[in-house]
Amino acid sequence: CHETLSSPLRMAEHLRGARHCEAVLRRHRRRGGRCDGPQPGEAEAAMLFDELSTQRIVRVRPEPPDVALALVQRELSRANAAAAPEAAAAASTAAPLSSALPAPALPDCSALPACLKTEASLRFDTRAHDLRGAAVRLLAKPRRGIGSFPAASRSGAPELEDFAPHGDVFRRFKVQQALYREVGKDAPFLAAYERLVRDVILPHLRSRLEGAEEEGEPEFHYQFPPTLRVQPGPSHEHGPLHADKDYGHQAGEVNFWLPLTSLERTRTTLHVETSPGRGDFHPLLLDYGDAAAFHGCLCRHHAPANPTPFTRVSIDFRVGVSPHFDPGWRAEGVKALHGWRKA
């Protein structure tokens, strides 16, 4: 499929998805296989998938940043070495392949205080912290492959909801990384973000830590640059259900999520569970000027599809709280890492 996948979770999701399975089917047809007969049984489909997907993945030479591919190959090689050929062939179906990777280990740090694990919301002054305007100016710059504002809006002040992103910007890793790099080069946007962290986010965290039995003064490390999310609509594309530990994050981090567009217009927001594994997902009913804090390393969250003609834009970032966070730790096999700055 020519996908570049940076984490085991993305690889597992991709292998179960339509794009990969359709590529297997096209390869089957190109070699003369028929698709107009009776529906194949489960065993026949598993053998086809093993031959045209699993065994080909084993032979592909991974190149950075195909981290997930390299890890899949390692685990398949271990499984094939440990099992008889017949058992290995029987086990090489889509489900074992997509779940072959071990869960990432977390650093050996003390647990985050309970007061920071609970979900909270806060407000900020949008006149003092004009992140929406900074995002408009960032996205209005001509850039290939990310998107643009309609020509009619260029003469006046563009509305962020009218930004027309390329269809791949929400889910395709390479396009997301291109946008991430553009954010990292935009000095006005980064200055607005760091003012928000200094004036709003860190005082919020310090106030929540009052009364907690902490030894010494905590240190804060904030993600730099933040992540800008652009979700076009109308679309069936949705953000995958995940916890950030699957992407190499630590349990000593607190997630912050800020919408930059109107909830009324986009009717799309982040859904979060209240505690790890509880499954009580609820929407964050926030508008521009609001922010949510939650323990996203362990609490699962996802973004449903955007059903409207308007684009949803948000930023998210994490703040590590030492001694519960190790700024020097890196998860094995994860290359798409965020930078950190000490407050």
N, C-alpha and C positions, 0 to 999 in steps of 0.2 A: 504493500500500500504506500510505500515511501513515507511512512510516518516516522517522526523523530520523537521518541518517548523518553522522558527523563526520570520517571519514577515507577516503581512496581504497580502502584494503584492505577496510573494512566495506562500501563501496558495491559493489566487485567481487564480494565474497562474496554479498551480498544479491541482486544481479542474476542470479547463477547458481542461486539457491536456489528451493525449491518455492513459498514464499509469493508471491514476485514473479511467477513464471510462472503460478501459479494465478490471480492477479489479472488477468493478460493474457487468460487463457482465459475468465474470467467476463465480461470486457468484450466479448470476441468473441461470447459467447453472448447478451449483452444486446442487441447490435445485430443479432441474427438469425442469427449464424453457427452452423453445425451442427458437432456434436462426435461424432456417432454413425456417421459414414461411415468410409471407409478412412483409415488413418493418413497424414497429410500427409508429403510429401517434405521434405528438408532445405531446399531453396530456398523452398518455400511457407511453412514454419515461420519461416524467417528474415524473409520479407517481412511476415508477420503480426506478429512481434516488433518489427520496425522501425516498423511503422505504429502499433501500440498501446502500445509502450513507449518506444523511442528518440525518436521524433518528439514524443511527449507530454512526455518529460523535457526536451527542448530548449525547449518552450514554457512549462514551469512556472516560476513566479517563486520562486527560492530565498530562504529566510529563515533567519537564524541559528538553530541552529547547523548548517544544511545545507551545510557546507563542501564535502563530497564532490560534492554535486549541482552546486554552482557550478563546481567544477573540471571535472566531466564536461561541462557545457555549454560551457565555454571550449574544451576540447579538441575537442569535436564541431564547434563553429563554425569552428575553425582547419582541421579536416579537410575540412569541406564547402566552405570557401573555396578550398582548395588543389586539390580534386579536381573532376572533371566530375560532373554530376548522376548519370550512370549508375554511375560508379565509386563515388561516395559512397553510393548506394543499396545497391550490392552489398557495400560494406564495413560497412554498419550492421547487423551481426548481434550476437548476445550477446557473443561472444568479444572482438571489437575494442572494443566499448563498455566492457566490464569491464576491459580492459587499456590503455585510452587514456591513463591518467594517468602522468606521469613519476614516477620514483622520487624521493623527497625528497632534497634535497642536505644534506650534513652540514657542520658548521662546520669552519673551517680551524684545527684544533688538532693538537698533536703526538699521536702514537699512545699509547694506554694501554700501560703496561708489560706484558710478556708474563706476568709473575707474577700479574697481576690478570685475565687473560683465561681462565685455566683454572678449571674448576669446583672448588669446595671446599665442605666442610660444617663446621658448628660447632655447639656445644651451649651452652645457657644455662640458668640456674637458674629454673625456673618459679615458685618461691616468691618470688623477688626480682622477677621480671618476669611477673606474672600477666596476660598478654594474653588468655588464654582467658576468665578471669573478667571482665575488662573488656569483652570482646566479648559475653558473655552479658548483662551489665548494659546494654550499649548496645542490643542487639536486643530486650531485654525491655521497653523503653519503648514505649508504644503509638504506632505510626506507621502511617499509612495508606499502602498500596501496596507495602510491603516484606515484611511477614510477621509471624508471631507464634509464641509457644510454645504448645503444647497446654494447654488449661485445667487438666488434671490435674497438669501440672508447675509451675504457678504457685504452688501452695501450698508446694512444696519447692524445692530448688535445681534450676533447669532444666539439662538436659544440652544442650550446644551442638548435638550431633548430632540432637536432636529438634526443632530450630527448623523451623517450617513456612513457608518463603518463598513468596511469590507466584511463579508459574511463569516470569514474565518477568525476574526479578531477575538471572539469570545471563547472558542474552544481549541483552536490550533496553536500548539505550543510555540512554534517558531514565530508566529505573528504576535503572540502575547509577549514573547521575549523582545521583539522589536519595539513594541510599545513601552515595555519596561525600560529599555535603554534610552528611549526618547525622554521619558520622565526623568531619568537620571542625569540628563544633560540640560534640563530646563531650569535655569537658576531661579527665575521668579516663582515658579511652582514650588520648588524645593524650599525657598525662603518662607513662603506662606505655610507650608507644611511644618517646618521646624518651629515657627512661631506658635502654631497650634499645639505642638508637642510641649513646648516650654511653658506656655501660658495657661493651657487648659488640661492636657492629658496628664502631665506629671503631678500638678497639684491635686487632680482627682485621685490618682493612685496613692499619694501621700495621705490624703484625708481618709481613704479607706483602710490604710494600714495603722491608723491611730488606734491604740488599744491592743493591737496584735503583739504577741510576745516575740519580738524580733531582737536578735542580738546585734547591736550596733545599728548604724544608719544604712538602710538599703541602698544599693546602687541600681541605676536604671540604664538599660541599653535599648535604644529604639531602632527599629528597622529603618534602613536608609539605602535607597529611596523607598517610598511607599509603593504599593501596587495600585494601579489605576485599572478599573474594570469597565469595559464597554460592552453592553449587551444589546444587540439590535433586536428589532421587532418589526412586524409580527414574525415569530419564529417558533419552531418546536425544540430548538436547542436549549438545553438546561445545564446548569452547573452540577457536576457529579456530587453525590452524597459522600462525605469524607470527614475525617478528623485530621488535623494538621500534622500529627505525628507520622502519618503516612508519607508526608513530604519532607521529613527530616527536621521537624520543629520539636522544641523541648516543652516539658510540662511546666517549666518555670516562666512561661510567656503568657501574657494577657493579650487577647485579640481586641482590636478596635475596628469598627466598621462604620463608615460615614456615607450616606447617600448624598450625591450632588445634584440629583434630578428630582422631579416631583413624583411622589408616590401616587397622587391622584391621576397623573397623566400616564405613567408607565405601568401602574398596577402590579408591579413586580418588586420583590424585596427578598432579603435573605431569610431563610428558615433555619432555626437553631433548636437543639434539644437542651433541656435545662441541666442535665447531668449525664455523664458518660453512659451510653447504652440504654438510657431510659426510653428513648423513642418518642417523647412527647413534643414533637416538632411544632413550632409556632412561628408566625411571621413577625419580623421586627418592623412594627408599624411606625417608621421614622421618616421624617422629611429633612430637607436641607436645613442645617442648623442643629440637628440632633446627631448623637453618636451612641453606639452601643459598645459595651465592653463585655466579653464573655471568654470562657476558658476553651478556646477553639482547638488547642492541641489534643484534648481528649473528648470534648463534646462535638458530636457530628453536626454538620451543617451543609446546606445546599441552596442553590438558587433555581427556582422553577423557571419555565420558559416565559418569555416576554410576549404576551398576546396582543400588544398594542402597536400602532405605527410609530411610536416614539422610542428613542434610545434611552436605556437606563445606564447611568454612569455612577460609579461609587469609587471610593478609595478604601483600602484596608491596610493594616499594618499591625505589628506586634511590638510589645515592650517586654523585654526580659528583666526580671527582678532578681538581682543577686542578693543572697547566696543560693537562691533556688534556680539560678540560670548560669550556665557556663558559656561565656562569649567565645571561647576558643574551641568548643566542641563542634564536630561535624559528623553527621550521619554517614555511615559507610555507603558508597555507591550513589549518593545524591550530589549532582554537580550544579544544578540550578539553585544556588544558595543565595539568600538575601544578605546584604551587608548590614552591619550594625554600627551605631555610634553611641559612645558613652555620654550620658547626659551630665 
